[in-house]
Amino acid sequence: SITDGVASTPWGKVAVPKRAAGQVVMLRADRLLLRPEGTIAGTVTERLFRGSQAVLQIAVDGAPPLQVEVAAHDSPHPSDPVRVAVPDGAVSVLPADDDLA
């Protein structure tokens, strides 16, 4: 649910764009950041290399896994603990399926 510019998600509360209309919150893999101060704790379960980038699959207790794109040269390894930050611009709000008809 979205209230006063904050969405409650399985990964915790995240700020949404001010004019967000819709009910489906998407965290963008290309905008999420690995940071020690990140609010989402998880463990890398998979790392796929795509040129200079790596796509990490991150298991989060009690929530669906996240994907995060990072620079390949310093990416964490599977089984490494990580913290994910959700900066401005990392959240998109989409219409509910009923709104797409």
ZAKOLPA-71411 format. One line per 5 residues: number of its first residue (from 1); for each residue x, y, z of N, C-alpha, C, O. Coordinates in nm, 4 decimals. Example, Ala and Ser with C-alpha at 12.3 -4.5 7.8 and 13.67 -1.06 7.14 Angstrom:
# ZAKOLPA-71411
1	1.3190/-0.5690/0.7800/1.2300/-0.4500/0.7800/1.3200/-0.3300/0.7800/1.4236/-0.3319/0.8465 ~ 1.2850/-0.2250/0.7080/1.3670/-0.1060/0.7140/1.2900/0.0030/0.7870/1.3409/0.1138/0.8039
This chain:
# ZAKOLPA-71411
1	0.0839/-0.1188/0.0000/0.0000/0.0000/0.0000/0.0881/0.1247/0.0000/0.2014/0.1220/0.0479 ~ 0.0346/0.2334/-0.0542/0.1073/0.3595/-0.0620/0.0323/0.4647/0.0184/-0.0858/0.4903/-0.0049 ~ 0.1031/0.5253/0.1135/0.0449/0.6303/0.1968/0.1464/0.7424/0.2119/0.2610/0.7192/0.2502 ~ 0.1035/0.8631/0.1815/0.1882/0.9818/0.1999/0.3272/0.9669/0.1381/0.4270/1.0046/0.1993 ~ 0.3335/0.9115/0.0162/0.4605/0.9015/-0.0541/0.5511/0.7896/-0.0077/0.6689/0.7871/-0.0432
6	0.4980/0.6957/0.0719/0.5768/0.5816/0.1202/0.4998/0.4531/0.0912/0.3818/0.4411/0.1242 ~ 0.5684/0.3578/0.0293/0.5074/0.2284/-0.0007/0.5557/0.1244/0.0995/0.6746/0.1178/0.1306 ~ 0.4639/0.0440/0.1494/0.4990/-0.0713/0.2321/0.5204/-0.1889/0.1382/0.4294/-0.2281/0.0652 ~ 0.6409/-0.2453/0.1402/0.6752/-0.3557/0.0506/0.7261/-0.4732/0.1334/0.7510/-0.4581/0.2530 ~ 0.7418/-0.5893/0.0718/0.8009/-0.7021/0.1455/0.9426/-0.6732/0.1946/0.9913/-0.7391/0.2865
11	1.0096/-0.5736/0.1328/1.1478/-0.5390/0.1696/1.1536/-0.4232/0.2681/1.2624/-0.3775/0.3032 ~ 1.0390/-0.3755/0.3128/1.0324/-0.2623/0.4045/0.9676/-0.1426/0.3381/0.9147/-0.1531/0.2274 ~ 0.9718/-0.0298/0.4050/0.9109/0.0924/0.3526/1.0085/0.1629/0.2594/1.1267/0.1776/0.2906 ~ 0.9569/0.2066/0.1436/1.0388/0.2792/0.0466/0.9624/0.4025/-0.0007/0.8401/0.4002/-0.0148 ~ 1.0367/0.5095/-0.0247/0.9759/0.6320/-0.0768/0.9403/0.6111/-0.2233/1.0150/0.5482/-0.2982
16	0.8248/0.6646/-0.2633/0.7819/0.6557/-0.4025/0.7733/0.7963/-0.4612/0.7645/0.8941/-0.3870 ~ 0.7759/0.8066/-0.5937/0.7633/0.9390/-0.6550/0.6359/1.0091/-0.6079/0.5332/0.9446/-0.5866 ~ 0.6431/1.1397/-0.5920/0.5316/1.2165/-0.5361/0.4010/1.1975/-0.6115/0.2950/1.1911/-0.5493 ~ 0.4060/1.1885/-0.7422/0.2835/1.1764/-0.8213/0.2554/1.0316/-0.8593/0.1931/1.0062/-0.9624 ~ 0.2997/0.9376/-0.7790/0.2805/0.7967/-0.8109/0.1328/0.7617/-0.8115/0.0595/0.7920/-0.7174
21	0.0909/0.6976/-0.9187/-0.0454/0.6474/-0.9290/-0.0347/0.4995/-0.9614/0.0324/0.4620/-1.0575 ~ -0.0978/0.4178/-0.8852/-0.0911/0.2738/-0.9062/-0.0707/0.2034/-0.7738/-0.0674/0.2659/-0.6678 ~ -0.0571/0.0734/-0.7820/-0.0459/-0.0055/-0.6607/0.0655/-0.1090/-0.6653/0.0912/-0.1756/-0.5650 ~ 0.1320/-0.1241/-0.7793/0.2384/-0.2233/-0.7905/0.3727/-0.1499/-0.7846/0.4028/-0.0666/-0.8701 ~ 0.4519/-0.1817/-0.6836/0.5805/-0.1151/-0.6638/0.6916/-0.2042/-0.7187/0.7006/-0.3222/-0.6848
26	0.7758/-0.1461/-0.8040/0.8875/-0.2179/-0.8641/1.0173/-0.1505/-0.8215/1.0323/-0.0290/-0.8343 ~ 1.1111/-0.2306/-0.7708/1.2447/-0.1801/-0.7382/1.3338/-0.2092/-0.8579/1.3467/-0.3245/-0.8992 ~ 1.3949/-0.1066/-0.9133/1.4730/-0.1193/-1.0361/1.6139/-0.1707/-1.0073/1.6901/-0.1074/-0.9342 ~ 1.6479/-0.2855/-1.0652/1.7790/-0.3483/-1.0439/1.8934/-0.2570/-1.0834/2.0004/-0.2616/-1.0228 ~ 1.8718/-0.1735/-1.1851/1.9784/-0.0871/-1.2332/1.9978/0.0376/-1.1481/2.0917/0.1140/-1.1703
31	1.9092/0.0586/-1.0505/1.9200/0.1776/-0.9657/1.9466/0.1445/-0.8186/1.9881/0.2318/-0.7424 ~ 1.9233/0.0200/-0.7782/1.9531/-0.0190/-0.6398/2.1045/-0.0159/-0.6191/2.1811/-0.0367/-0.7133 ~ 2.1469/0.0099/-0.4959/2.2899/0.0222/-0.4649/2.3278/-0.0690/-0.3492/2.2501/-0.0878/-0.2556 ~ 2.4468/-0.1248/-0.3563/2.5018/-0.1985/-0.2417/2.5769/-0.0970/-0.1566/2.6741/-0.0363/-0.2014 ~ 2.5302/-0.0794/-0.0328/2.5897/0.0187/0.0576/2.5835/-0.0362/0.2004/2.4856/-0.1013/0.2367
36	2.6860/-0.0110/0.2814/2.6837/-0.0574/0.4207/2.5630/-0.0036/0.4978/2.5136/-0.0698/0.5890 ~ 2.5150/0.1166/0.4616/2.4013/0.1758/0.5318/2.2668/0.1352/0.4711/2.1625/0.1853/0.5132 ~ 2.2683/0.0447/0.3721/2.1441/0.0005/0.3083/2.0460/-0.0574/0.4087/2.0859/-0.1181/0.5081 ~ 1.9183/-0.0383/0.3821/1.8146/-0.0822/0.4760/1.7671/-0.2254/0.4517/1.6938/-0.2805/0.5338 ~ 1.8077/-0.2864/0.3404/1.7665/-0.4230/0.3083/1.8882/-0.5144/0.3219/1.9866/-0.4990/0.2495
41	1.8809/-0.6086/0.4144/1.9896/-0.7052/0.4346/1.9586/-0.8323/0.3574/1.8448/-0.8791/0.3558 ~ 2.0604/-0.8875/0.2935/2.0399/-1.0109/0.2188/2.1701/-1.0830/0.1950/2.2757/-1.0422/0.2434 ~ 2.1609/-1.1921/0.1189/2.2761/-1.2745/0.0856/2.2774/-1.2997/-0.0642/2.1751/-1.3367/-0.1219 ~ 2.3921/-1.2800/-0.1274/2.4043/-1.3061/-0.2705/2.3903/-1.4562/-0.2933/2.4613/-1.5358/-0.2320 ~ 2.2982/-1.4943/-0.3822/2.2788/-1.6357/-0.4141/2.3281/-1.6705/-0.5543/2.3552/-1.7867/-0.5847
46	2.3392/-1.5682/-0.6391/2.3823/-1.5926/-0.7769/2.4463/-1.4657/-0.8325/2.4073/-1.3544/-0.7972 ~ 2.5453/-1.4843/-0.9201/2.6113/-1.3705/-0.9845/2.6288/-1.4054/-1.1316/2.6946/-1.5035/-1.1661 ~ 2.5688/-1.3233/-1.2182/2.5788/-1.3430/-1.3626/2.6553/-1.2264/-1.4224/2.6222/-1.1105/-1.3976 ~ 2.7574/-1.2570/-1.5010/2.8365/-1.1512/-1.5628/2.7769/-1.1141/-1.6976/2.7402/-1.2004/-1.7774 ~ 2.7682/-0.9826/-1.7215/2.7204/-0.9287/-1.8494/2.8143/-0.8158/-1.8895/2.7835/-0.6981/-1.8707
51	2.9279/-0.8528/-1.9442/3.0276/-0.7530/-1.9822/3.0852/-0.6857/-1.8591/3.1368/-0.7525/-1.7695 ~ 3.0766/-0.5536/-1.8546/3.1329/-0.4798/-1.7414/3.0401/-0.4798/-1.6209/3.0764/-0.4279/-1.5153 ~ 2.9222/-0.5366/-1.6345/2.8245/-0.5413/-1.5255/2.8048/-0.6848/-1.4776/2.8292/-0.7807/-1.5508 ~ 2.7605/-0.6965/-1.3538/2.7180/-0.8249/-1.2989/2.5776/-0.8050/-1.2431/2.5465/-0.7006/-1.1857 ~ 2.4944/-0.9053/-1.2605/2.3605/-0.9032/-1.2032/2.3611/-0.9999/-1.0854/2.3889/-1.1188/-1.1010
56	2.3304/-0.9474/-0.9680/2.3283/-1.0283/-0.8465/2.1859/-1.0662/-0.8115/2.0954/-0.9831/-0.8184 ~ 2.1661/-1.1902/-0.7744/2.0392/-1.2344/-0.7162/2.0631/-1.2340/-0.5656/2.1583/-1.2953/-0.5173 ~ 1.9766/-1.1650/-0.4918/1.9962/-1.1491/-0.3481/1.8755/-1.2042/-0.2737/1.7626/-1.1596/-0.2942 ~ 1.9006/-1.3014/-0.1874/1.7950/-1.3572/-0.1031/1.7743/-1.2647/0.0161/1.8700/-1.2215/0.0803 ~ 1.6479/-1.2351/0.0444/1.6111/-1.1471/0.1552/1.5122/-1.2237/0.2428/1.4084/-1.2687/0.1942
61	1.5438/-1.2389/0.3722/1.4546/-1.3129/0.4621/1.3146/-1.2533/0.4610/1.2972/-1.1325/0.4777 ~ 1.2144/-1.3395/0.4410/1.0756/-1.2967/0.4488/1.0269/-1.2152/0.3310/0.9192/-1.1560/0.3381 ~ 1.1037/-1.2103/0.2217/1.0649/-1.1300/0.1048/1.1131/-1.2007/-0.0219/1.2010/-1.2868/-0.0165 ~ 1.0548/-1.1633/-0.1353/1.1053/-1.2191/-0.2617/1.2501/-1.1757/-0.2850/1.2931/-1.0734/-0.2316 ~ 1.3254/-1.2521/-0.3640/1.4635/-1.2125/-0.3933/1.4669/-1.0833/-0.4740/1.3713/-1.0494/-0.5437
66	1.5770/-1.0130/-0.4633/1.6008/-0.8910/-0.5408/1.7100/-0.9165/-0.6425/1.7953/-1.0031/-0.6228 ~ 1.7074/-0.8410/-0.7515/1.8192/-0.8378/-0.8443/1.8803/-0.6991/-0.8379/1.8096/-0.5985/-0.8338 ~ 2.0131/-0.6952/-0.8372/2.0861/-0.5687/-0.8321/2.1978/-0.5754/-0.9364/2.2733/-0.6725/-0.9413 ~ 2.2078/-0.4709/-1.0200/2.3156/-0.4614/-1.1175/2.4301/-0.3814/-1.0563/2.4092/-0.2732/-1.0016 ~ 2.5517/-0.4361/-1.0662/2.6708/-0.3711/-1.0100/2.7856/-0.3821/-1.1101/2.7779/-0.4580/-1.2067
71	2.8915/-0.3060/-1.0861/3.0126/-0.3188/-1.1669/3.0717/-0.4574/-1.1434/3.0848/-0.5010/-1.0290 ~ 3.1071/-0.5258/-1.2502/3.1552/-0.6639/-1.2398/3.2876/-0.6757/-1.1663/3.3107/-0.7749/-1.0972 ~ 3.3748/-0.5770/-1.1797/3.5103/-0.5905/-1.1259/3.5162/-0.5970/-0.9734/3.6133/-0.6491/-0.9186 ~ 3.4165/-0.5463/-0.9047/3.4210/-0.5525/-0.7580/3.2920/-0.6092/-0.6988/3.2517/-0.5733/-0.5882 ~ 3.2289/-0.6974/-0.7738/3.1011/-0.7518/-0.7269/3.1217/-0.8592/-0.6202/3.2191/-0.9344/-0.6247
76	3.0296/-0.8656/-0.5248/3.0396/-0.9691/-0.4214/3.0153/-1.1085/-0.4801/2.9606/-1.1230/-0.5894 ~ 3.0564/-1.2077/-0.4066/3.0452/-1.3476/-0.4482/2.9199/-1.4110/-0.3885/2.8672/-1.3629/-0.2882 ~ 2.8718/-1.5204/-0.4511/2.7614/-1.5948/-0.3884/2.7977/-1.6327/-0.2449/2.9111/-1.6711/-0.2164 ~ 2.7029/-1.6216/-0.1580/2.7078/-1.6448/-0.0130/2.7557/-1.5230/0.0650/2.7527/-1.5246/0.1880 ~ 2.7999/-1.4173/-0.0033/2.8401/-1.2945/0.0671/2.7163/-1.2202/0.1198/2.6172/-1.2067/0.0480
81	2.7216/-1.1725/0.2442/2.6132/-1.0874/0.2940/2.6269/-0.9472/0.2329/2.7380/-0.8981/0.2132 ~ 2.5145/-0.8844/0.2036/2.5142/-0.7495/0.1467/2.4015/-0.6680/0.2079/2.3094/-0.7223/0.2690 ~ 2.4106/-0.5364/0.1903/2.3026/-0.4453/0.2283/2.2689/-0.3631/0.1054/2.3575/-0.3131/0.0361 ~ 2.1391/-0.3496/0.0791/2.0911/-0.2813/-0.0403/2.0245/-0.1500/0.0005/1.9395/-0.1467/0.0894 ~ 2.0651/-0.0419/-0.0666/2.0036/0.0889/-0.0466/1.9089/0.1164/-0.1626/1.9332/0.0740/-0.2756
86	1.7998/0.1885/-0.1331/1.6987/0.2230/-0.2330/1.6989/0.3753/-0.2485/1.6256/0.4447/-0.1780 ~ 1.7812/0.4277/-0.3406/1.7888/0.5732/-0.3583/1.6694/0.6267/-0.4375/1.5917/0.5501/-0.4945 ~ 1.6565/0.7583/-0.4398/1.5557/0.8208/-0.5251/1.5760/0.7717/-0.6674/1.6893/0.7582/-0.7136 ~ 1.4675/0.7453/-0.7357/1.4752/0.6982/-0.8737/1.4822/0.5477/-0.8873/1.4773/0.4965/-0.9991 ~ 1.4935/0.4744/-0.7763/1.5014/0.3285/-0.7828/1.3648/0.2625/-0.7754/1.3535/0.1409/-0.7913
91	1.2608/0.3417/-0.7514/1.1265/0.2861/-0.7335/1.0361/0.3346/-0.8457/1.0307/0.4540/-0.8752 ~ 0.9656/0.2414/-0.9076/0.8616/0.2744/-1.0050/0.7301/0.2198/-0.9526/0.7261/0.1127/-0.8920 ~ 0.6231/0.2933/-0.9762/0.4899/0.2484/-0.9358/0.4094/0.2241/-1.0621/0.3930/0.3132/-1.1454 ~ 0.3596/0.1024/-1.0747/0.2837/0.0613/-1.1935/0.1371/0.0441/-1.1575/0.1028/0.0229/-1.0412 ~ 0.0507/0.0535/-1.2581/-0.0920/0.0292/-1.2310/-0.1144/-0.1157/-1.1885/-0.0403/-0.2057/-1.2280
96	-0.2169/-0.1361/-1.1081/-0.2564/-0.2733/-1.0727/-0.3034/-0.3428/-1.1996/-0.3445/-0.2757/-1.2943 ~ -0.2983/-0.4766/-1.2040/-0.3382/-0.5518/-1.3246/-0.4761/-0.5098/-1.3732/-0.4987/-0.5027/-1.4940 ~ -0.5689/-0.4817/-1.2819/-0.7036/-0.4428/-1.3215/-0.7037/-0.3113/-1.3997/-0.7930/-0.2877/-1.4811 ~ -0.6037/-0.2254/-1.3751/-0.5968/-0.0969/-1.4424/-0.5427/-0.1077/-1.5849/-0.5517/-0.0120/-1.6618 ~ -0.4869/-0.2232/-1.6207/-0.4264/-0.2399/-1.7520/-0.5281/-0.2806/-1.8585/-0.4994/-0.2718/-1.9779
101	-0.6439/-0.3241/-1.8175/-0.7456/-0.3728/-1.9122/-0.8059/-0.2610/-1.9929/-0.8927/-0.2852/-2.0768
